[in-house]
Amino acid sequence: MADLASRITKPDEEPAPAAPAAETKLDGDEEVGSALVDATYDVEIKLSDLQNEEGNPLYSVKSFEELGLPKSINDGLLAMNFKKPSKVQETALPLMLANPPRNMIAQSQSGTGKTAAFVLTCLTRVDLNQKTTPQALLLAPSRELARQIQGVILSIGQFCGDLTVVAAIPGAVARDTKVEGSIVVGTPGTVIDLIKRNQFDTKNLKVLVIDEADNMLDMQGLGDQCLRVKQKIPRTTQILLFSATFPDKVMSFAEKYAPSANQMRLKHNDLTVKGISQMYMDCPDQDKKYDILCKLYGLMTIGSSVIFVRTRESADEIKRRMESDGHKVSVLHGAYEGVNRDTLLDDFRSGRSKVLITTNVLARGIDVSTVSMVINYDIPMKGPGEREPDAETYLHRIGRTGRFGRVGVSISFVYDKRSYQALTYISNYYGIDLVQLSPDDWDETERKVQDVLKSSRAKPDYAPNAIKVD
Ligand SMILES: Nc1ncnc2c1ncn2[C@@H]1O[C@H](COP(=O)(O)OP(=O)(O)OP(=O)(O)O)[C@@H](O)[C@H]1O
């Protein structure tokens, strides 16, 4: 307990200020119009300031044009309102685009634009005139993330002519059809099945991207399937591994999987994103967690939020109870069928549903810019008997908010010695100061959370990629 106490700010202290500093200004939103910006808010964001701040993961000195990308791709970036690359884009892109192609292992904080970095590489490397020949394969751990990446490819590549991108996810490719597209994005199990059934010809693949690579290459999980994919692709295929986390135990395997790779690595202490204010709620016991959750929602008008729980059953149970208490919530986990899952996430993305209760299935990669709060209803644990704190999953979960310079709050619920110790371990691992919230002082809790959220609430219809950059 003493450990956590040294890491947390005392209840009567101010919460850590949300980055960026309160004096910075929020620019209008080019796409949705400046009328949406509430001028009375004094905490405002300016992405260009963050991108000029050395040491910030969004910092860059170059423009996309200087990275030598084709005009059609630059036009796509412009249409998405990407004015300047982030650090991972600026640093990794020239290395990935150099010839002869070299493998890459790249680590960068959550929400800092890794997807565009590898998508730009794929779009630059494939011959888009060969519309039916798969030349780039991107693998992700969930159907939601694969679909999201497919969307990013189609957006960035919107001026690249007749771009064909196939989603190789459960139920998407009929048994008797060939995978015909320049780029394929999928989950490893489905991709292996398609290769086995000769539906997917891999012999022309020039690039293989593995997103969330530490998770994908973990031999307790999807590692075996990723190895099988590698055995089926040409030896010359450029391999790109991306994640916000690369624990040492996976790293040696990653280095074998992508030999002689260029590497971009981060230290534990540099992994957290400043825009996410990390807090914890000291709950009296397990049973009170639910009441505290409802109280939190009752008190606060929060943008969109995600509640992470340990099991599918508790996700369903919390949904049932919250609904019977008059809250409108959605739930998504692995027990749901594919297309249902797509609808659920689409509802959440569009704001039709504002609260999403989920398991670790959505802990990684999902990019919904309106998410201003993440709740760790259960502290993530891993290993046999779930006895070890899962610092990686913690980081990915909280990273669903605070994306690309936005601000957000994460609240982790602790209630007993074990959960308290697990959070202590996680906060020490990343060197973070967690702010304590007390269920006995709701005025103070509300103030601490709202202090952070008011800047993101200034733009209720915050569209993805819609921060205006000077
Ligand atoms: N250069 C840029 N300018 C403005 N917005 C950008 C830029 N690059 C990426 N973005 C936006 O930033 C958000 C986060 O990007 P992305 O999803 O790629 O993060 P990530 O690093 O892959 O995060 P995670 O580790 O959670 O998967 C997206 O909404 C994306 O559109």
The ligand as an SDF file (V2000), in Angstrom:
LIG
                    3D

 31 33  0  0  0  0  0  0  0  0999 V2000
   -0.6760   13.5650  -38.6210 N   0  0  0  0  0  0  0  0  0  0  0  0
   -1.8800   13.5750  -38.0780 C   0  0  0  0  0  0  0  0  0  0  0  0
   -2.5730   14.7360  -37.9450 N   0  0  0  0  0  0  0  0  0  0  0  0
   -3.8040   14.7550  -37.3430 C   0  0  0  0  0  0  0  0  0  0  0  0
   -4.4270   13.6460  -36.8630 N   0  0  0  0  0  0  0  0  0  0  0  0
   -3.7840   12.4650  -36.9820 C   0  0  0  0  0  0  0  0  0  0  0  0
   -2.4970   12.3690  -37.6090 C   0  0  0  0  0  0  0  0  0  0  0  0
   -2.1170   11.0850  -37.5800 N   0  0  0  0  0  0  0  0  0  0  0  0
   -3.1220   10.3870  -36.9880 C   0  0  0  0  0  0  0  0  0  0  0  0
   -4.1220   11.2110  -36.6270 N   0  0  0  0  0  0  0  0  0  0  0  0
   -5.3630   10.8290  -35.9230 C   0  0  0  0  0  0  0  0  0  0  0  0
   -4.9890   10.4530  -34.6170 O   0  0  0  0  0  0  0  0  0  0  0  0
   -5.8630    9.4640  -34.1120 C   0  0  0  0  0  0  0  0  0  0  0  0
   -5.0700    8.3350  -33.4950 C   0  0  0  0  0  0  0  0  0  0  0  0
   -4.3440    7.6510  -34.4820 O   0  0  0  0  0  0  0  0  0  0  0  0
   -4.1460    6.0730  -34.4690 P   0  0  0  0  0  0  0  0  0  0  0  0
   -5.4480    5.3860  -34.2900 O   0  0  0  0  0  0  0  0  0  0  0  0
   -3.3360    5.7080  -35.6360 O   0  0  0  0  0  0  0  0  0  0  0  0
   -3.2780    5.8980  -33.1370 O   0  0  0  0  0  0  0  0  0  0  0  0
   -2.3450    4.6860  -32.7160 P   0  0  0  0  0  0  0  0  0  0  0  0
   -0.9960    5.2540  -32.4820 O   0  0  0  0  0  0  0  0  0  0  0  0
   -2.4560    3.5740  -33.6950 O   0  0  0  0  0  0  0  0  0  0  0  0
   -2.9920    4.3210  -31.3130 O   0  0  0  0  0  0  0  0  0  0  0  0
   -3.1990    2.8890  -30.5710 P   0  0  0  0  0  0  0  0  0  0  0  0
   -1.8840    2.5710  -29.9120 O   0  0  0  0  0  0  0  0  0  0  0  0
   -4.2670    3.1530  -29.5860 O   0  0  0  0  0  0  0  0  0  0  0  0
   -3.5610    1.8900  -31.6070 O   0  0  0  0  0  0  0  0  0  0  0  0
   -6.7160    9.0290  -35.2860 C   0  0  0  0  0  0  0  0  0  0  0  0
   -8.0160    9.6040  -35.1490 O   0  0  0  0  0  0  0  0  0  0  0  0
   -6.0280    9.5960  -36.4970 C   0  0  0  0  0  0  0  0  0  0  0  0
   -6.9160    9.9100  -37.5230 O   0  0  0  0  0  0  0  0  0  0  0  0
  1  2  1  0
  2  3  1  0
  2  7  2  0
  3  4  2  0
  4  5  1  0
  5  6  2  0
  6  7  1  0
  6 10  1  0
  7  8  1  0
  8  9  2  0
  9 10  1  0
 10 11  1  0
 11 12  1  0
 11 30  1  0
 12 13  1  0
 13 14  1  0
 13 28  1  0
 14 15  1  0
 15 16  1  0
 16 17  2  0
 16 18  1  0
 16 19  1  0
 19 20  1  0
 20 21  2  0
 20 22  1  0
 20 23  1  0
 23 24  1  0
 24 25  2  0
 24 26  1  0
 24 27  1  0
 28 29  1  0
 28 30  1  0
 30 31  1  0
M  END
$$$$
